[in-house]
């Protein structure tokens, strides 16, 4: 009988480190689920396929958007590579800014598992990369050990209820990325400060088309089927009409769920109403033809009324609005109205005029113009000043 101390040794059980689990998918359950066109094929249009869900698989990593102050909730798909009995009993992911996910128990054989982040997303508008390092209990390996997704943090759920009416409504990756990149540096959650910061990018407006802007965008009106005023954010130095500036700002506010009530208000004067000294206004989207549209016939000439944004002289002829003149200055522009964003939040209403300033009431907005005139047409889209009806000053009239 052989000595038991000389028997051939039996193989040891496989160490815990040999156990492994495959990460098959990550679905972000707290995501808004609104992002489209992650392939970037639709330009500024509100178009394209929804971004993939689940947002992470071994083949792709899609971006997501979530409201600040919320927990990230994920559903992970797992697969044990060593059979049901070899599955680890826990899994953990460590991320940036103290964000982590952990489950202390796993069903045998793996399978979908819902996890909530250990803390909420910081209360600030931002873009960050959710880089997660994965580990499993008992020293088991997780494959892959690292995943990453781009996360856009908004102030609230994006507003999309007018996307079939307004070109600027609707959530796409390109729009979300641009809105966050403009608003994140403002480092504020005060909605009025956000509106002011966005308007400050356009200190002036223009009425003259720029050859630098592709024709399909219809500069300076940006009235198009290519995403409306969103394209203006690519051509900031070329600016645009006041109404286009307002539409872009409103689109960005709605893209990031910034709270507050918005209306697009237009302001003008009329020679036949108190000699042009009374401030007239209307909601442009309820009254799309609002604004100055008054004519009179004097002799054999047709005079038209217009608000002019620079000094003019009676009897002088000027080239088309905002055309460079021989002395290097621009010809005064003729306007039907001044468009502004009426924005209300926190019990306060302010009027943010596109390229012309901020006001606490409508009345002084006429002061962004030099005056109100009668003019007649001249060659090459020029105009002749027939009569100066009145001149304005900010906060009152001359």
RODREN-955223 format. One record per residue (C-alpha): x, y, z; residue in one letter. Coordinates in Angstrom, 2 decimals, padded with zeros to 5 digits. Layout:
% RODREN-955223
<<X,Y,Z>,A>
...
END
This chain:
% RODREN-955223
<<000.00,000.00,000.00>,X>
<<001.49,003.24,-001.05>,X>
<<002.43,005.90,001.44>,X>
<<-000.23,008.61,001.25>,X>
<<002.42,011.29,001.50>,X>
<<003.82,010.22,-001.88>,X>
<<000.53,010.31,-003.86>,X>
<<000.39,012.59,-006.91>,X>
<<-001.06,016.01,-005.90>,X>
<<-004.63,016.78,-006.99>,X>
<<-005.18,020.02,-009.02>,X>
<<-006.33,023.01,-006.95>,X>
<<-009.65,024.73,-007.59>,X>
<<-009.43,027.59,-010.11>,X>
<<-008.56,030.85,-008.31>,X>
<<-011.16,033.64,-008.04>,X>
<<-009.13,035.70,-010.47>,X>
<<-009.95,033.16,-013.19>,X>
<<-013.61,033.95,-012.91>,X>
<<-014.85,036.57,-015.39>,X>
<<-017.96,038.33,-016.52>,X>
<<-018.59,040.02,-019.85>,X>
<<-020.24,043.44,-019.96>,X>
<<-022.63,043.27,-022.92>,X>
<<-024.59,046.53,-022.69>,X>
<<-025.28,049.67,-020.65>,X>
<<-028.64,051.39,-021.00>,X>
<<-029.10,054.77,-019.29>,X>
<<-032.62,054.61,-017.87>,X>
<<-032.54,058.22,-016.60>,X>
<<-031.55,059.63,-020.01>,X>
<<-034.04,062.00,-021.65>,X>
<<-034.13,059.66,-024.64>,X>
<<-034.54,062.58,-027.08>,X>
<<-031.18,062.85,-028.85>,X>
<<-031.20,062.31,-032.62>,X>
<<-028.68,062.24,-035.44>,X>
<<-025.68,060.86,-033.58>,X>
<<-024.18,060.11,-037.00>,X>
<<-024.14,063.82,-037.81>,X>
<<-025.83,063.46,-041.19>,X>
<<-028.60,066.09,-040.89>,X>
<<-026.72,069.35,-040.28>,X>
<<-028.81,071.72,-038.17>,X>
<<-032.13,070.12,-039.13>,X>
<<-034.39,068.53,-036.55>,X>
<<-033.94,065.18,-038.26>,X>
<<-032.06,061.90,-038.12>,X>
<<-032.54,058.58,-036.37>,X>
<<-032.73,058.43,-032.56>,X>
<<-029.33,057.87,-030.98>,X>
<<-028.74,054.18,-030.14>,X>
<<-030.14,052.51,-027.06>,X>
<<-028.64,050.90,-025.12>,X>
<<-026.13,053.71,-025.17>,X>
<<-023.11,051.43,-024.75>,X>
<<-022.31,048.09,-026.32>,X>
<<-018.95,046.62,-027.38>,X>
<<-019.67,048.08,-030.83>,X>
<<-020.65,051.68,-029.98>,X>
<<-020.80,054.33,-027.27>,X>
<<-023.57,056.86,-027.82>,X>
<<-023.95,060.22,-026.01>,X>
<<-026.84,060.93,-023.68>,X>
<<-028.52,063.88,-021.97>,X>
<<-029.83,064.07,-018.42>,X>
<<-031.22,066.78,-016.15>,X>
<<-028.93,068.06,-013.39>,X>
<<-029.48,067.00,-009.80>,X>
<<-030.64,063.50,-010.75>,X>
<<-029.17,060.08,-010.12>,X>
<<-027.85,058.26,-013.15>,X>
<<-029.73,054.99,-013.44>,X>
<<-028.26,052.31,-015.67>,X>
<<-029.30,048.83,-016.72>,X>
<<-026.36,046.60,-017.46>,X>
<<-026.38,043.40,-019.45>,X>
<<-023.94,040.78,-018.14>,X>
<<-022.81,037.39,-019.30>,X>
<<-020.70,034.99,-017.27>,X>
<<-017.94,033.37,-019.29>,X>
<<-017.48,030.45,-016.89>,X>
<<-020.99,029.17,-016.42>,X>
<<-023.60,029.89,-013.80>,X>
<<-021.60,028.63,-010.87>,X>
<<-018.60,030.80,-011.64>,X>
<<-020.35,034.16,-011.81>,X>
<<-019.05,036.81,-009.41>,X>
<<-021.37,037.89,-006.63>,X>
<<-020.97,041.69,-007.04>,X>
<<-020.00,044.31,-009.58>,X>
<<-018.83,047.89,-009.24>,X>
<<-018.06,050.86,-011.52>,X>
<<-016.02,053.87,-010.40>,X>
<<-016.45,057.12,-012.34>,X>
<<-015.53,060.81,-012.26>,X>
<<-016.51,063.35,-009.58>,X>
<<-017.30,060.60,-007.07>,X>
<<-019.93,058.95,-009.28>,X>
<<-019.99,055.20,-008.76>,X>
<<-022.34,052.27,-009.23>,X>
<<-022.36,049.12,-007.16>,X>
<<-024.38,045.95,-006.76>,X>
<<-023.67,043.69,-003.78>,X>
<<-025.48,040.72,-005.26>,X>
<<-025.75,039.24,-008.73>,X>
<<-028.12,036.58,-009.93>,X>
<<-026.45,033.34,-010.89>,X>
<<-025.55,033.41,-014.57>,X>
<<-025.63,037.19,-014.80>,X>
<<-028.40,039.02,-016.68>,X>
<<-029.84,042.56,-016.72>,X>
<<-029.21,044.55,-013.59>,X>
<<-030.39,048.07,-012.63>,X>
<<-027.93,050.29,-010.74>,X>
<<-028.24,053.87,-009.47>,X>
<<-025.30,056.24,-009.07>,X>
<<-024.03,056.80,-005.56>,X>
<<-024.63,060.54,-005.86>,X>
<<-026.60,062.89,-008.06>,X>
<<-025.27,064.77,-011.07>,X>
<<-023.84,068.17,-010.07>,X>
<<-026.22,071.08,-010.51>,X>
<<-024.51,072.78,-013.42>,X>
<<-024.95,072.79,-017.17>,X>
<<-022.03,070.85,-018.57>,X>
<<-020.67,068.18,-020.84>,X>
<<-018.47,065.49,-019.33>,X>
<<-017.22,062.03,-020.17>,X>
<<-018.55,059.30,-017.94>,X>
<<-015.43,057.13,-017.83>,X>
<<-016.21,054.03,-015.75>,X>
<<-013.73,051.49,-014.41>,X>
<<-015.43,048.13,-013.79>,X>
<<-014.54,045.46,-011.23>,X>
<<-016.25,042.43,-009.79>,X>
<<-016.32,040.79,-006.40>,X>
<<-013.87,038.07,-005.47>,X>
<<-011.23,039.45,-007.81>,X>
<<-013.15,038.38,-010.91>,X>
<<-012.33,040.17,-014.14>,X>
<<-014.82,042.32,-016.03>,X>
<<-014.46,042.54,-019.76>,X>
<<-014.10,045.25,-020.88>,X>
<<-012.76,046.84,-017.71>,X>
<<-013.44,050.42,-018.92>,X>
<<-016.34,052.11,-020.69>,X>
<<-017.01,055.73,-021.63>,X>
<<-020.02,057.80,-022.72>,X>
<<-020.37,061.53,-023.36>,X>
<<-022.98,063.06,-021.02>,X>
<<-024.77,066.38,-021.58>,X>
<<-026.24,067.81,-018.38>,X>
<<-029.21,070.14,-018.89>,X>
<<-031.15,072.32,-016.48>,X>
<<-034.37,070.43,-017.18>,X>
<<-036.00,068.19,-019.74>,X>
<<-035.68,069.72,-023.24>,X>
<<-038.88,071.32,-024.53>,X>
<<-040.05,069.89,-027.84>,X>
<<-043.78,070.66,-027.98>,X>
<<-043.35,073.17,-030.87>,X>
<<-040.98,071.18,-033.04>,X>
<<-043.58,070.85,-035.78>,X>
<<-044.01,074.65,-035.84>,X>
<<-040.60,076.13,-035.04>,X>
<<-037.50,075.17,-037.02>,X>
<<-035.38,075.70,-033.90>,X>
<<-037.31,073.19,-031.76>,X>
<<-036.27,069.56,-031.46>,X>
<<-033.30,067.81,-029.89>,X>
<<-030.30,066.70,-031.93>,X>
<<-026.73,065.93,-030.90>,X>
<<-025.36,068.91,-032.84>,X>
<<-027.84,071.33,-031.25>,X>
<<-027.31,069.92,-027.76>,X>
<<-023.53,070.16,-028.10>,X>
<<-023.65,073.77,-029.31>,X>
<<-026.12,074.91,-026.65>,X>
<<-024.07,073.37,-023.84>,X>
<<-020.80,074.76,-025.22>,X>
<<-022.28,078.29,-025.21>,X>
<<-024.06,078.14,-021.85>,X>
<<-021.62,076.08,-019.75>,X>
<<-018.96,078.87,-019.68>,X>
<<-021.54,081.32,-018.30>,X>
<<-021.33,079.33,-015.04>,X>
<<-024.77,080.33,-013.82>,X>
<<-028.18,078.80,-013.25>,X>
<<-029.98,082.15,-013.24>,X>
<<-032.20,081.98,-016.35>,X>
<<-032.07,085.76,-016.88>,X>
<<-028.27,085.72,-016.76>,X>
<<-028.26,082.87,-019.27>,X>
<<-030.46,084.82,-021.69>,X>
<<-028.26,087.90,-021.27>,X>
<<-025.10,085.86,-021.86>,X>
<<-026.48,084.39,-025.08>,X>
<<-027.70,087.76,-026.40>,X>
<<-024.29,089.27,-025.65>,X>
<<-022.79,087.18,-028.44>,X>
<<-024.70,089.38,-030.88>,X>
<<-024.10,093.02,-029.87>,X>
<<-025.43,094.23,-033.22>,X>
<<-027.89,093.00,-035.83>,X>
<<-027.68,093.28,-039.59>,X>
<<-030.07,093.67,-042.50>,X>
<<-027.49,093.05,-045.24>,X>
<<-026.92,089.52,-046.60>,X>
<<-023.39,088.20,-046.17>,X>
<<-021.70,086.19,-048.93>,X>
<<-019.83,084.29,-046.21>,X>
<<-023.02,082.50,-045.16>,X>
<<-024.21,079.72,-047.50>,X>
<<-027.33,080.73,-049.41>,X>
<<-029.36,077.81,-048.13>,X>
<<-029.46,079.45,-044.69>,X>
<<-030.99,082.69,-046.05>,X>
<<-028.85,085.16,-044.12>,X>
<<-029.73,087.52,-042.47>,X>
<<-033.31,086.29,-041.89>,X>
<<-032.36,082.64,-041.31>,X>
<<-035.88,081.73,-042.38>,X>
<<-035.16,078.35,-043.91>,X>
<<-035.88,074.62,-043.72>,X>
<<-032.31,073.79,-042.66>,X>
<<-032.81,074.24,-038.92>,X>
<<-033.75,077.91,-038.97>,X>
<<-031.55,080.17,-036.88>,X>
<<-029.31,077.40,-035.49>,X>
<<-026.91,077.96,-038.41>,X>
<<-026.30,081.49,-037.08>,X>
<<-024.17,079.94,-034.34>,X>
<<-021.66,078.97,-037.06>,X>
<<-021.46,082.56,-038.35>,X>
<<-021.55,084.69,-035.22>,X>
<<-019.49,087.52,-036.69>,X>
<<-021.98,087.86,-039.55>,X>
<<-024.81,088.17,-036.99>,X>
<<-028.37,088.37,-038.45>,X>
<<-031.74,090.05,-038.15>,X>
<<-033.03,090.78,-034.66>,X>
<<-035.80,088.20,-035.00>,X>
<<-033.27,085.54,-036.02>,X>
<<-031.13,086.28,-032.94>,X>
<<-034.21,085.91,-030.75>,X>
<<-035.17,082.60,-032.38>,X>
<<-031.69,081.16,-031.84>,X>
<<-031.62,082.15,-028.18>,X>
<<-035.07,080.70,-027.59>,X>
<<-034.00,077.47,-029.32>,X>
<<-031.01,077.12,-027.00>,X>
<<-033.12,077.79,-023.90>,X>
<<-035.60,075.11,-024.91>,X>
<<-032.82,072.69,-025.88>,X>
<<-031.53,072.70,-022.30>,X>
<<-034.86,072.96,-020.48>,X>
<<-034.11,076.42,-019.06>,X>
<<-037.23,077.42,-017.06>,X>
<<-039.13,080.58,-017.92>,X>
<<-041.84,081.89,-020.23>,X>
<<-040.78,083.16,-023.64>,X>
<<-042.52,085.20,-026.31>,X>
<<-041.15,086.85,-029.44>,X>
<<-042.37,090.43,-029.31>,X>
<<-041.97,093.06,-032.05>,X>
<<-042.02,096.80,-031.36>,X>
<<-042.58,099.65,-033.81>,X>
<<-043.94,103.16,-034.30>,X>
<<-046.49,104.42,-036.82>,X>
<<-046.62,107.95,-038.30>,X>
<<-050.41,107.81,-038.02>,X>
<<-050.43,106.94,-034.30>,X>
<<-049.47,109.90,-032.14>,X>
<<-046.99,111.00,-034.75>,X>
<<-044.93,107.85,-034.33>,X>
<<-044.31,108.53,-030.65>,X>
<<-046.41,105.69,-029.30>,X>
<<-044.77,102.29,-028.80>,X>
<<-046.77,099.60,-030.62>,X>
<<-046.13,095.91,-030.03>,X>
<<-047.40,092.43,-030.87>,X>
<<-046.54,088.76,-030.46>,X>
<<-044.96,088.01,-033.84>,X>
<<-046.03,084.37,-033.87>,X>
<<-049.65,085.21,-033.13>,X>
<<-049.55,088.10,-035.59>,X>
<<-046.96,087.21,-038.25>,X>
<<-047.66,090.35,-040.29>,X>
<<-047.23,092.72,-037.36>,X>
<<-044.95,095.70,-037.78>,X>
<<-044.72,098.89,-039.72>,X>
<<-046.40,098.64,-043.12>,X>
<<-047.71,102.11,-043.93>,X>
<<-047.65,103.91,-047.29>,X>
<<-048.89,107.19,-048.71>,X>
<<-048.90,108.71,-052.19>,X>
<<-047.44,112.14,-052.68>,X>
<<-047.73,113.39,-056.23>,X>
<<-046.57,110.56,-058.43>,X>
<<-044.38,108.94,-055.77>,X>
<<-045.18,106.26,-053.21>,X>
<<-043.79,106.96,-049.75>,X>
<<-043.24,104.21,-047.22>,X>
<<-042.72,104.54,-043.48>,X>
<<-039.71,102.95,-041.83>,X>
<<-037.77,102.96,-038.60>,X>
<<-034.19,104.00,-039.30>,X>
<<-031.26,102.91,-037.14>,X>
<<-028.89,105.77,-037.94>,X>
<<-028.98,109.53,-038.63>,X>
<<-030.38,110.60,-041.99>,X>
<<-031.03,113.88,-043.79>,X>
<<-034.23,114.85,-045.56>,X>
<<-033.86,114.91,-049.33>,X>
<<-030.72,112.73,-049.34>,X>
<<-030.49,109.42,-051.14>,X>
<<-028.79,106.46,-049.46>,X>
<<-027.68,103.04,-050.74>,X>
<<-029.44,099.88,-049.55>,X>
<<-029.57,099.26,-045.79>,X>
<<-026.19,098.67,-044.16>,X>
<<-024.22,099.14,-047.39>,X>
<<-020.68,100.49,-047.11>,X>
<<-020.59,104.15,-048.20>,X>
<<-017.63,106.12,-049.65>,X>
<<-016.71,107.55,-046.24>,X>
<<-016.41,104.03,-044.81>,X>
<<-019.60,104.13,-042.74>,X>
<<-022.66,101.95,-043.28>,X>
<<-025.86,103.36,-044.69>,X>
<<-028.65,103.52,-042.09>,X>
<<-030.92,100.48,-042.09>,X>
<<-034.66,100.58,-042.68>,X>
<<-036.71,098.45,-040.28>,X>
<<-040.31,097.35,-039.88>,X>
<<-039.80,096.62,-036.18>,X>
<<-037.38,095.63,-033.43>,X>
<<-037.77,092.02,-032.30>,X>
<<-037.09,091.09,-028.70>,X>
<<-037.41,088.05,-026.49>,X>
<<-039.90,088.67,-023.71>,X>
<<-038.58,086.43,-020.95>,X>
<<-040.30,085.92,-017.61>,X>
<<-038.89,084.00,-014.67>,X>
<<-038.84,084.39,-010.91>,X>
<<-041.48,087.11,-010.96>,X>
<<-039.44,089.28,-013.32>,X>
<<-040.06,090.07,-016.98>,X>
<<-037.38,091.58,-019.18>,X>
<<-037.16,092.34,-022.88>,X>
<<-034.01,091.19,-024.64>,X>
<<-033.80,093.01,-027.95>,X>
<<-031.86,091.16,-030.64>,X>
<<-028.59,093.02,-031.10>,X>
<<-029.90,096.14,-029.35>,X>
<<-029.91,095.80,-025.55>,X>
<<-032.03,094.76,-022.57>,X>
<<-035.11,096.57,-021.24>,X>
<<-037.43,096.32,-018.26>,X>
<<-040.45,097.46,-020.30>,X>
<<-041.51,097.82,-023.92>,X>
<<-041.87,101.60,-024.08>,X>
<<-038.19,102.59,-024.32>,X>
<<-037.37,100.00,-026.99>,X>
<<-038.23,102.47,-029.75>,X>
<<-035.13,104.29,-028.57>,X>
<<-032.92,101.69,-030.27>,X>
<<-033.83,103.51,-033.50>,X>
<<-032.64,106.95,-034.52>,X>
<<-036.04,107.88,-035.86>,X>
<<-039.10,107.27,-038.00>,X>
<<-039.11,108.44,-041.62>,X>
<<-041.01,108.51,-044.87>,X>
<<-038.90,107.29,-047.79>,X>
<<-039.25,106.48,-051.47>,X>
<<-037.42,103.90,-053.54>,X>
<<-034.16,104.67,-055.34>,X>
<<-032.13,102.58,-057.82>,X>
<<-030.28,099.44,-056.65>,X>
<<-032.45,099.00,-053.56>,X>
<<-031.48,102.43,-052.30>,X>
<<-033.88,104.93,-050.74>,X>
<<-034.52,108.66,-050.63>,X>
<<-035.48,110.24,-047.29>,X>
<<-038.63,112.25,-048.04>,X>
<<-039.49,113.33,-044.51>,X>
<<-038.31,112.75,-040.93>,X>
<<-041.44,112.07,-038.89>,X>
<<-039.77,112.00,-035.46>,X>
<<-036.48,111.11,-033.79>,X>
<<-036.09,108.89,-030.75>,X>
<<-033.73,108.67,-027.84>,X>
<<-033.39,105.70,-025.47>,X>
<<-036.00,106.17,-022.75>,X>
<<-037.81,108.99,-024.56>,X>
<<-038.03,111.12,-027.68>,X>
<<-036.14,114.14,-028.91>,X>
END
